[in-house]
Amino acid sequence: MRKVIILIIIIIVLISIQWFQTQAIDLNSLSQEQIAELLKKHRKSQAVVDKAGQYQSPKIFSEDEVSPVRPMTDSKTVSSSVSNNSITTPNKSYNSHLPPFNELRPFGMELFRMLPEMDNPVDIASAEDYILGPGDNIIIYLWGRVDQEYNLTLDREGKVVLPKVGDIVAWGLSLEQFKNRLRTRLSKVYSDFELTVSLGKIRSIRIYITGEVMHPGAYTVSSLTSVLNAIFTAGGPTQRGSMRNIRLMRRGKAVATIDLYDLLLKGDNASDIRLQTGDAVFVPVAGARVAIRGEIKRSAIYELKGEETVKELIALAGGTTPIAYLDRVMMERVGVNGEWEILDLNLSCSDDTTCDDIALQDGDQITVYSIFDARTNMVAIFGKVKHPGYYERNDSTHISDLFERGQLQPYDVYMERADLFRRYPDHRVEVIPIDIKAILNGDKDSDILLQDRDSLYVYAINEVERNKYVYIEGEVKRP
């Protein structure tokens, strides 16, 4: 059996060697015309790709991802619409970390990702502010000239009965208030004594949790349960529930409003209130919301409470990172005419400059870019040059200066045309054809003056003078 396996392996190796010898081509035996034809076929195979996104695209200055601009457009100028995703820069996409707005989640929802809190809290059973009610068990110790211990439970009327003292109403009193009332009554019977009052077994209450919560309904909970305990018990607000306007309803009236942002951002739970029998915790639909992403500490969707401004929103998001570029913060919003509009805000303000810190409205989307995404006094050159990249611009920088800095390659440069990509404040990208040969020959009219964030792309011959083809994909039988 081993000999058969070895024989099969030898046969496979021999066949492979024979196939390789038949496929290999000795370039030394080919003529220049045959080599040129092979190179032409190779370039053609490289040009035809499976997806349009794999085509080589010129690199341009942009805070946003621009639809790929194909070389050698027929028209003199082209304007393209801009979306809000990323910037293309040499060897690195600085804004590739920008999450799409539709992937952001309301801030604070992670607080309720744990399992609902179902156990009754018992850690504050001796709290002095606890309000007594029917069913509570209290333990009374007397010492001094009298030594007694009483273990009493409030009846349905909220009273307890002590020997020689009679009944004492405790319903609605805190432990401290009940202790003072008890001392007054006992002093009529005993003298020279001390007492302590503590809680034993506490009562259960019936509450209601309604509105935009994960598990609305009626719950039987400990009388120590607070509003926050109740929200956790119900699984927290839903994605559309409010985090800043949670209301405690008691006898048909709102007695408190809870803002969970105080707890999330400051650790402040002072507004948390202990519940009573029959209370309803109501979580309404969230109010106005805005989204923010980019060079801030917490990219998320935030709920507005009043007339917050862009700077106040940035503070809610934890502030900016050290590389945030505040000279241009992009705001996207629905305008007064129902049209989507984009505003550029300058938030890099000092005492002597005016800041575009405008009030927010429902649906606003804010993007804070990095200093690498928003270069100023810079131009770029890419393509068939020895030193592609970014260069400083001044008021006298022309295309010929950019050629001198980038240094055109001595071969394979398409001299008839390069493309200059120019961005405008209204987010248009203009493609301006450049005659390289004319500029090198000293034509001043072709050697135009550069503006901030201009980007020049120099094509290779094979990028332009290639076999023409068209491309189609999608819901067709033969893409």
N, C-alpha and C positions, 0 to 999 in steps of 0.2 A: 504493500500500500504506500509506503514511504517513497519508493522508487517512482511510483505513478505520479505522486504529488510533485516531486522534484522535476520530473519530465514535463509536466504541465506548466510549471513556473518557467522553465527554460524556453518552452515554446512561446509563452506570453512575452518574455523579454525579447526574443528574436523578432517577433511580429512588431513590437513597439519600436525597436531600432529601425526596422525596415520602413515603418510608417513615417518616422521622423526624418529619415533620409529622403523620402519622397516629398515631404512637405517643406523641408529646409531649402532656402534659396541662397546661393552664393552670389552676393552683390558684386563681387569682382568680375563675375562672368557676364553681367548685364551691361547693356549700353546706357548712356545718359538718358535717352528717351524712355527706356524701360523703367529706370529708377524714378524718373519724373512721374510716369504713369502710376507706379506703386504709391508714391507719395501723395498723388492726387486722390487715389482711392482711399488712402488712410485718412486724409483730411475730410473727405466726404463722409466716411463712417463716423468721424468724430463730430461732424456738424449735425447729423441727424440723430437726435436724442429722443428718449421716450417721453419726456415732459418738457413743456415750454419753460418751466422754471429752472431747467438745467442749462439754458443758454447762457453764454458769457454776457453779463450786463455791465455797462460802465458804472463806476462808482461815483456817486455824487454826494454833495453835502445835503443832509436832510435830517430833520428831527424825526421824521416819520418814514415808513416804508413806502417807496414809490414804485408804481408798476414798472416792470422792466422796460427800459427804452431801447428799442432795437437799433442797431447801427444803420446809418445811411437812410434816414427818413427822407421821403420825397419833398415834403414841405419844408419851407425855410425855418419855421419855428413850430414848436409843439408845446401845448399846455396839457398837463396831466393832473388828474385829481389825486389827492393825497389821503391816505388812510392813517391810522394812529397806532402803529405797532413798533417799528424799530428803525434804527439808523444803520447805514452801511459805512464802515470805516475800514482802513487797511488792516487786514489780518485779524480784526476783532470787531464784533458787533456789540457795542457798549449797551445798547438798549434791548438786547435780546431777552433780558430778564423782565421786561415790562409785561405784566399779565394782562390779557384782554379784559376789558371792563365787565363782560358778561361772565367771567370766571371769579370775580370778586364776591365775597360773602359779607353779610352784615356784621359789623364789629360787635364782638361780645358773645356770639353764639357758641364759641368754644367753651364758655363757662358751663354750659348745660350738656356737654357731651358725655359726662359721667352718667351712671345709672341714677334714676330718680331717688331722692332721699325719702325712704319710707319709714325709718325708725323714728320714734318719738324722741325729741331732744330732752335729756334729763340732766344736762350739765349745769343748769342754773336753777336748781330746785329751791334754793334758799334765797333767791333774789328778793331784795327788799321791796322792789316795785311790782312784784307779782300781785295781781288782783284776784282775790278770793272769790269763789263761787260755789254753788251747790255741787256736792260730790268731792270736794277737796278734803284731804285728810291733814289735820294739823296736830303737832305734838307740843305740849306745854310742859315746861319744867319749872317747879317752884322749889326754892331752898332758902334757908335762913331759919327763922323761928317756925317755919312750916316747910315740910318736905313732901312734895306731891309731884306726881307725873300724870298727865291726862293725854289720852290718845282719842281725838274727837274727829268726827266727820260732819261737814256742813249738811244740814237736811235740805229738803226741797225749797224751803223758805230762806235758806242761806243763814241759818242760825246754828249755834252750838249751845249746849246746856252744861253748866258746871255745878257741882254740888255746893250748896250754901250761897251760891251767887245767882243762879238762875240762867235764863237764856240771854245770849249776847248775839246781836246781829253782826255778821262778818261779811256778808255779800257786798261786793263793790269796794271793799277796803283793801289796801295793800297790807303786807305783813306788818310793816312798821306802824301803820294806822291802827290795825287790829291790836297790836301789842300795847299801844298807848291806851286804847279803850279798855282792854282787859286789865291793865294795871290800875286804872281808875276804879273799876268795879271791885277788884280784889282788895284794894286798900280799905274798902268799907268793911271788910270781913277780917283781913289779916294785917299785921304790922311787921315791920322789920323783915322784909322778904325781897328776894330777887327772882326774876323770871326770864326765860327765853322762850321764843316761839319759832318753830321750824316747820317746814312742809314735809309731810310724809308722802303718801300716794296722791298723785294729782289727777284731776278729772280729765275726761275726754270731751271734745267739743265737735260740733258739726259745722263745717265751712263749705263754701262753694268757690270753685275756681273756673272762671268762664272766659270767653273771648278767644284770642289767638294764642292758645297754648297747645302743647302736643297732646295732652290728655285732660281735657276739661271734664268737670263732673263734681259730684258731692263727695267730700272726704271726711272721715272721722279721724281726728288728729289729737295730739296732746294739747292741753291748754297753754303750753309754753310755746306753741308754734307761732312763728312770725310770718310776715308777708313773704320774705325771702325763702323761708322754709317751705311755704306753700307753693311758691313758683317752682322750686326744685322738685317738690313732690309731683307736680303736674308735668315735669319734663322740660320746663322752660318755654319761652315764646317760640312760635313757629317762624319761618323765614320772613313772613309778612307781618309778624307781631311787633309791637312797639317795645323798645327797651327804655324809653324815657318818660312814658306817661302811664305807668301802671297805677290803677286806682283801687283804693280800699273803700268798698261800699258798706256802710253800716246803717241799717234801718232806712235804706233808700237814699242816703246822702253820701257824697264822697267826703270822707274824713281825712284822707291823706293821699298824696301822689308820690310815687316812688320813681326815682331816676337811677337806673342801674349803672349809668355812666359814672356816677359818683363813686360807686363801689369799684368799678373796673379801672378807673383812671386814678382815683385818689385813695382807694381802700376805705372810703367813708361809708359806714352803714348806719349813720345816726338817724336816717329817715325810716329805718326798719321798725315796724310796729307789731306788737304782739296781738294776736287775733282773739276774737270773742265768738261765742256761739252765734251762728247765723250770719257771720260776716261773709262777704263775697269779694274775692280778688278778681278784678276785671282787667284783662290785657287787650287794649284796642288795637286796631290796625295801625301800623307805623305811620308817622307823619311824613313830612318832606324828607327825602334822602338824597345824598350826593355821594359820588364815588371819587376816590383819589388814589393815584398810583405813582410810581416812579421813585425818585430819590427822597423818600420819606420813610420813617421808621416802620409804619404799619399801613400797608396798602389794604384798603377795605372800603366798604360802604358804610357811611355814617348817617345817623338820623339827626335832623336839625330840630332844635327846640324853639328858636326865635329867629332873630336877624343876624345869624352868624355870618362872618365874612370869610374870605379865602384864607387869611392869616390865622383866624381862629380855627378853621378846619385843619390847617397844617398842625396847629398845636394839639388838636384832638388826635391827630395821627402820629403823635409822638415827636413832632419836629422833623426837620430835614437832616439829611446826611451831610458829611463835610464836603461832598462833591456836588451838591445841589446847585443848579444854575437858576437863580431867582430873577435874573434880568428878563427872562421870557418863560413865564408859566402859562401853559396852554389851558384854556377853559373851553369846553364844548357845552352848548346849551340850546334849548329850544327857544327861538326868538319870539317876539310879540306877534309876528305874522305866522307862527307855526312852522317856521323854517329852521333847519339845523344850522347854527352859526358857530364860528370859532373866534375866540378872543385871545389876544396875546396880552398878558398882564406882567407889568414890571413890579415885582415885590421886593426888589433890592433897594429899599429906600432908607435914607438917613434923615437927620434932622432938617437938612436943607433941600431935600428932594421930595417930590410927590409920589405917593405909592398908589398903585391900582388895586387897592384892597377893597373890592366891591362886595356887596351883599350877595349871598348865595340864594338860589332858588331850586325848587324840586327838580331833580333829574340832571343837575349839573355834573359834568365829568371833568376832573382836574388832572393834569399830567405835569409832574415836576421833573424836568430833564436834568441830566448831569452836565458838568462843565465840559465833558468830552463830546457830548452830543451837540452842543451849541457853541461852536467856535466862532470867534469874531476876529476880524482883520486877518483872515486866513483864506488861501486858495489851494487848490489841489490839482495834481496831474497824475494820471494813471495810463496804463497801456504799455506801448512799445517805447518805454524810456528806461534809462539805466537806474534812476533814483525816483521811483514813484512815491507819492505821499503828499503831505501838507507843507505849505510854505507861507511865510509871513507876507502880507500885502501892504503896500502903502499907496499913496495917491498917484503914483507914477508907474505902477506895475502893469506891464503889458504882457500879451501872450508870448512875445519873444523872450521876455525875462523868465517866464515859466519854462520855456524850452531850454534856456541856458542853465537853469537850476536842475531841471529834471534830466537833461541830456538825452536827446533822441538816440535811439539805437541806430547803428550804422547799416542795418539790413532789415528787410522785411517790414518796412514802414510804409503805410499807404499815404503817399504824399498829397493826394488830391483833396483829402478832407479829414479833419478831426471834428469832434463834437464838443461844444462848450455848453455845459448844463448850468443854468442860472436860475436861482430861486428868488421869488418875489414875496413881499409881505402877505399877499392874499393866497399864498401856498401854491401858486402856479409854478411849474418847472418849464422853462423855455429852453429849447434845444437850438443852438446857434451853430450853423456849419462854418468851419474854419478851413481856409486854404493854407496848408502848411508850406507848400512850395512857394506861394506868393510872399508869405511872411519871411521865409529864409532869403528870398531875393530882395528884401527891403521894401516891400509894399506897405506904406504907412496906413493906408485905409483898411487893409486886412488885419493889421496888428492892433486889435482893439484894446481899450483900457479895461482892466479886470475890476470886478466888484467883489465885496465880501461874499465868501462861500461859493464863488465860482469854481467849477470843477471841469477840467479838460481831459478828454479821453482820446488817446492816439491809437488808431487801429492798425492791426497787422494786415498785410496784403490778403492773407487767406481768410480773414474775417469778412472781407468785403468782396473780393473777386473769387467767389466760390460758386459751385453749382447752385442754381436757384431751385427752391422747393417751397411748398406750402405745408402747413401743419394743421391737423384737426384731431380733437380728442373729445371725449364725453359720450353721450348716448347715441353713438353711431355704430353700425355693424363692423366697419373696418377702420378703426382709429389709426 
